Amino acid sequence: MFLVVLCVVFIQCQVNIYSAFYSFIPVSNDTRDLLLATVSEDSTASQIHQSVSALSALGLPLASQEVVSALKALHVLIIILALLTASRLSQQAELGDILEEIEDLAARLDDLGGVYLQFEEGLEATALFVSAAYSLSDHVDMEPPLKEDQVIQLVNSIFSKKSWDSLSEAFSVASAAASLSNNHFHVPVIVSAQGPAAVSHSHPFLRLQVTDVLCQPLSSASVLAESASAVSSKSAVLSQALFTLRDGVFELNFMASQPASGYYQFSVAIAGDSRFVANHVELKVKVSTRVAINNMDLSVVDKDQSIGPKTTRVEYPTKAKASFMADGHQNFAMTFQLVDETTGVELTPHQTFVRLHNQKTGQEVVFVAEPDSKNLYKFELDTAERKTEFDSISGTYALYLMVGDATLENPILWNVADVVLKFLDEEAPGTIQAKTLYVPKPEIPHLFREPEKKPPTAVSNTFTALVLSPFLLLLILWFKLGANISNFTLSPSTILFHIGHAATLGLMYVYWTHLNMFQTLKYLAIIGSLTFLAGNRMLAQKAVKRYTHQ
Amino acid sequence: MSNNSVISVISRFLEEYASSTPNKLKVIDAYLLYVMMTGALQFLYCLLVGTFPFNSFLSGFISCVGSFILAVCLRIQINPQNKGKFLSISPERAFADFLFAHTVLHLVVINFIG
């Protein structure tokens, strides 16, 4: 690095001298690369200046934007170095101006999403700034102008990385950690649960680790659970309970307040030192419990209720000795209760399934057992209703009860009994096919538009004749009226006109069958103009004849 | 009483028509009757059987209606009693207009008949 500095200075001087005497100086590629590499954020201000002047005097291209950002980063670093230096000076010196720089620099911090606060120059600058600001503030014994949420956001940014790019970056983070845990004004508090934040009867204590940024336990703190309320019902369970310190960990016997199983929102406050920052924390704690199944009654109920139900009680985890029969005339029914093992309170876990497994074919069908208003679970199997799920395959099915929930410590899979189901034999499929989900589906053929229904040809033919019949009527009427063509003169214009007129009508027919509008218009223009001229002539002659007659 | 008067009005009208209308106009009137019947029969077919090729029905019907209108115009312009109103239009000119308008009408009809 030092050599590079020397080289750059040497080149700079040389260039300045030579440019006074020569107009062209040969530069090798290595020289140019050396100069360009010097313009980076790690260089000092004088290095940047020398390499930029050398480059521009040599007429080599510069990356101006890079130089500007390098200069900006310098500014921040200079201020931080000034703060650190000032913190070692005698207290009698006038340090007020330098102190104000802390506030100016704090204003340059970027807020990222309300969570992180850092310089755009990076982590190292932010961490060094924190360490410099606190050492100077301690030195002059004046509180730094940083608000509580700014300190929290700075802590978030500085300690967000788990590995660092360079030794200087790691040093800056360590230095910031040391100053944040050991200054006179702000000490951020880190609260975390030891292990999962869960309590149960076997583990009734909620354990919290309360430390500073360097993970040193804060033994002088007093931790108070201000309130704890159930997430589902929002009812408060605990208020103003103090944690006790044992072996560096703060613990609270939450199960002593006998909470029902579920999730609880804790609001914890840490007091004991006026320097504590971020000392109000929200935690979610899970209370789990063990479930017990009571009063499992299996019965076969006759559909028409003529014979009373036979109920068998089964105790967990044994299996019922006899198997139960359900066919078209009888339903199989099951009722049970799920209670908390210790308190006897009724529970409604998320998963209560009844699984029927055909041991021969490997088929399984799963149903959901639902609780009624008194939290008594009921399951009824009607073979006639449910035959589609079973594909009407009769046989012995093993019945399992599955109970599970996030707050249960002992999920249950219990083979309760065997059930023999009988379906109507006609409906059973010949071979049992595994349900294939991932085969190509049947092809859907494209249905072209159906042509519209037309009336029978006889009807349309009749109507065609009918519609043409008034023409006959017309001819008859004209004959009766004595219309004639006795005035027909055989002059060329008349003949041409009539030919043209007939051609127009013929063109119309051809248009209908073969042509499009453009071609028709073209032909019509030709025929029409001829017809027009001939017709004009003919009508003029007729008019003259009429006038001479009058 | 009213029955009698309606019948007498109609018979009087027919008498007047037969006697005082020139032959040329009667020829045109016969043509008008023909066109009207053709149109009515087309409409009847549409009502009975359905509008399946609707464009064809429309074009046929419009052709009848258009022809009727043009023939009425011709009749009005040719009628010697209306000579005072059409001083610049001779009967020949009226007939030429009639032919030209028919050409345009049939062009449209054939285009639409599909």
Boltz contact constraints between the chains, C-beta under 6 A:
constraints:
  - contact:
      token1: [A, 452]
      token2: [B, 52]
      max_distance: 6.0
  - contact:
      token1: [A, 455]
      token2: [B, 49]
      max_distance: 6.0
  - contact:
      token1: [A, 463]
      token2: [B, 45]
      max_distance: 6.0
  - contact:
      token1: [A, 466]
      token2: [B, 41]
      max_distance: 6.0
  - contact:
      token1: [A, 467]
      token2: [B, 38]
      max_distance: 6.0
  - contact:
      token1: [A, 467]
      token2: [B, 41]
      max_distance: 6.0
  - contact:
      token1: [A, 467]
      token2: [B, 42]
      max_distance: 6.0
  - contact:
      token1: [A, 470]
      token2: [B, 34]
      max_distance: 6.0
  - contact:
      token1: [A, 470]
      token2: [B, 37]
      max_distance: 6.0
  - contact:
      token1: [A, 470]
      token2: [B, 38]
      max_distance: 6.0
  - contact:
      token1: [A, 474]
      token2: [B, 30]
      max_distance: 6.0
  - contact:
      token1: [A, 474]
      token2: [B, 34]
      max_distance: 6.0
  - contact:
      token1: [A, 477]
      token2: [B, 30]
      max_distance: 6.0
  - contact:
      token1: [A, 478]
      token2: [B, 30]
      max_distance: 6.0
  - contact:
      token1: [A, 481]
      token2: [B, 26]
      max_distance: 6.0
  - contact:
      token1: [A, 481]
      token2: [B, 27]
      max_distance: 6.0
  - contact:
      token1: [A, 483]
      token2: [B, 27]
      max_distance: 6.0
  - contact:
      token1: [A, 508]
      token2: [B, 106]
      max_distance: 6.0
  - contact:
      token1: [A, 508]
      token2: [B, 110]
      max_distance: 6.0
  - contact:
      token1: [A, 511]
      token2: [B, 110]
      max_distance: 6.0
  - contact:
      token1: [A, 512]
      token2: [B, 110]
      max_distance: 6.0
  - contact:
      token1: [A, 539]
      token2: [B, 92]
      max_distance: 6.0
  - contact:
      token1: [A, 539]
      token2: [B, 96]
      max_distance: 6.0
  - contact:
      token1: [A, 542]
      token2: [B, 92]
      max_distance: 6.0
  - contact:
      token1: [A, 543]
      token2: [B, 90]
      max_distance: 6.0
  - contact:
      token1: [A, 543]
      token2: [B, 92]
      max_distance: 6.0
